[in-house]
Amino acid sequence: MKTKNIMIVGVGGQGSLLASKLLGRMLLQKGYDIKVSEVHGMSQRGGSVVTYVRFGDKVYSPVIDKGEADFIVSFELLEAARWTEYLKPGGKIVANTQQISPMPVITGAAEYPQGLAQQMVDAGLDVDAFDALALAEQAGSSKAVNIVLMGHLSRHFDFTEEEWLEALEKSVPAKFLELNKTAFRLGRNA
């Protein structure tokens, strides 16, 4: 199998590392060679966080170059727009429509760009943007956006829901398992 590339992008504290752990565990269960690389910005101060997940028969490097991502999974709209040059032709962006203001917006030095999802579509990109935060809150916690997004991404793989839930069971503490299963299912069915 040719190597596939997934970028998970967001803001520090949104759970991108758990999302990459779940995805990596799922792919490992299916027998793929995987490489995961985390690139942290100012993650503890709400800065950009990027995780690369590469999988296939044999993967030699964890890094995804511009124009190579099959999927960009974005926890926040501005982060989706920031990384579009990494998407390959025919690739797909799965994005949460939530807007988290970066420091320049918070301080009043800039305004949050409006209409980002439509701008990406107008640029010819395949964008699947939805309100993952509302679904996470419906599941019981705003912190479950990461699992909602993984549920939505799961629709693009030939793995069963049961296989994903098995990987989820191995990735989250037991006391949060039912909440995360609900979040995953809401994302998968969104």
N, C-alpha and C positions, 0 to 999 in steps of 0.2 A: 504494500500500500504506500502510495506517495504520502509524504509528510504533510500533515494538516497543521494549521497555525491559528491559535485563538489568543487574542489580547483581551485582558480584563482590565478596564480602566475606571478610575474613580477618584475619590477624595479620601484622605486618611481617615480611618475609623469607620468606614462603611462596610467592612467585611470582605474585601476583595481577596484576602489571603485564605479565608475559609472557603470562598467560592472556588479558588484555584485548587485547594486541597480536595474538595468534593469532586471536581472535574478530573483531577489527576487520579484519584482513587478509582473512579468509575472506569477510566481508560485503562488503568493497570489491571483491574478485574477482567477486562475484555482482552487482555494479553498484548496490548500495544507497548512499544518502547516509548517512554515519555520523558520529556525534559521540561522542568518548570523553573522559571527565573523571575525573581521579584525585583523590581526597580522602584526604590522609594524616593520620593521627593521630600518635601517637608511634611511627611505624613502625620506627625503629631500636631501640626499646626494647620491642618486642613488643606495641605498641599496635594498635588497630583501623585497618585500611586498607580503603577502599571505592573501587571503580571503577565508574563508570556507563558503559554502552554503549547508545547509542540508534541505531536504524536504521530506514529506510523510504524512501519516494520523496523526501521532503524533510524534513530534521530541522533545527530552528532553534535548539535549546538542548541542551547536553549534560547538563543536570540532570534527575534523576528525583525527582518529589515523592512524598509518602506516598500509598499506594494506587495507584501507577502501574506497578510492576514486574511484567512478565510472568514473569520468572524471577529468583530470587535464588540465586546459586551461592555456596555457603559452604564455605570451607576448614576450618572449625572449628565445632562445634555451638553454642557460646555466641554466636558472631558471627551465626549463622543466627537464633537467638532474638532477638538485639538489634535486628535489622532487619525483623522480620515486618510491622510496620505499613506498610512500603513496598510490600508485595505487594498486587497488585490482586485483586479477587474472581476466582477461577478461575485465578490464577497458581500457579506451582510453585516449590518450594524443592528444589534439588539440593544435598545436604549431605554433607560428609565427617564421619564419626562421631568423628573424632579430637578429643580434648579437650586444649586448651592452656591452662594455668592463667594467668589474668591476675595482675597484681601483688598485688591484695588477697588472692588465694588463696595465692600464693607466700609472702607475709609472715605468713599465718595470720589475717588480719583477716576473712576470709570463706571460705566453702566453695564449691567448684564445684557448681552445681546439677545434680542427677541427673535422669535421665529426660527430658531436653529434647526429644528427637525425638518421644517419645510425647505430651508436653505440647502440642507444636505440632499433632500429628495430632488430639488431643482438642479443640483449639481450632478444628477444622474446616479446617486448612490441608492442602494437598496436599504432602506431604513425601516425597522420595525420598532416604533417608539410607543410606549404605553406607560400608564401610571403604576409602576411597581410599588411605590410607597403606599398607595391606597390599598393594594392587595396585601402588603405586609401588615398594615394596620388591621385589616380584616382578619388576618390569620392570628393576630394577637400581639404583634410587636413591630414597631417601625424599624427595628434592627434586622428584620428578616428580609429586607430588600434583596440582599445577596442571594438568598435561596429562591425567592420569587424569580429572579433573573435566571438562575440556573435551571429552574423548572421550565421557563420559557425557551431557553437555549436547547433543552433536552428534546424539544419537538423536531429539531434538525438532525437528530441522530437515530440510528436504527436500533436503539437499546430500549428495552421495555421499561415501563414505569417502575415495576418491581425491582429491576436491576439498579435503577437510580436510587430508589428508596433504601435498598440494601447498602449502597455506598454512603448514603446520608446517615444511616444508623451508625456507621463506623466513623463518621466525621464530626458529629455533634454530641455533646453530653446528653445522657438519658433524660434529664429533667427538661430539656428543651426539644426533645425529639418530636413529640406530637405537634407542637407549634410549627416546627420546621417542615414536617410532612405536609401540614395544611398549606403552608406558604409555597412549598414546591408544587403541590397540586394546583393551587390557584394560578401560579405562573404558567404551568404547563397548559392549562385550559384557557388562559387569557387570550 
